[in-house]
Amino acid sequence: MVVNHVKMEDEDYLDVQFWKSKSLTERLAEVTRLRVNYYTWLNGFYPEKIEKVVSQRTL
């Protein structure tokens, strides 16, 4: 196991750089995995259908 000490102010930047280095397919696969894990934990199952809703914040 490897441990890297990172300053808190650099953490967000490093996270962004890490995800930018991944392909779109890898990022989408990870979001899907996290979504399945969350819904399974929350409800005990993953819904068959999830409605697509896009909302935009107004400034």
MOBELFEN-V901708 format. One record per residue. PHI is phi in whole degrees, 0 to 359 (NA if undefined). PSI is psi in degrees with one decimal (* if undefined). Layout:
phi->{PHI	PHI}
psi->{PSI	PSI}
This chain:
phi->{NA	243	241	244	275	230	292	303	290	269	297	299	300	293	298	297	298	299	288	291	280	271	285	302	297	294	295	295	298	290	298	296	299	296	297	298	299	295	295	294	293	289	251	87	202	258	296	292	225	239	289	275	229	243	237	236	287	264	265}
psi->{141.4	136.9	130.8	125.0	127.2	137.6	144.6	-38.7	-20.0	-11.2	-48.2	-43.9	-43.9	-36.9	-45.7	-44.4	-39.4	-49.3	-29.5	-23.5	-12.7	152.9	163.0	-40.3	-42.6	-40.6	-43.9	-40.0	-39.2	-40.9	-42.1	-43.2	-45.4	-39.5	-45.6	-45.5	-43.3	-50.4	-36.3	-41.1	-43.0	-47.7	-11.4	-3.9	162.9	127.8	147.8	-33.2	135.3	127.2	136.0	116.7	126.9	123.4	149.5	129.7	140.4	141.4	*}
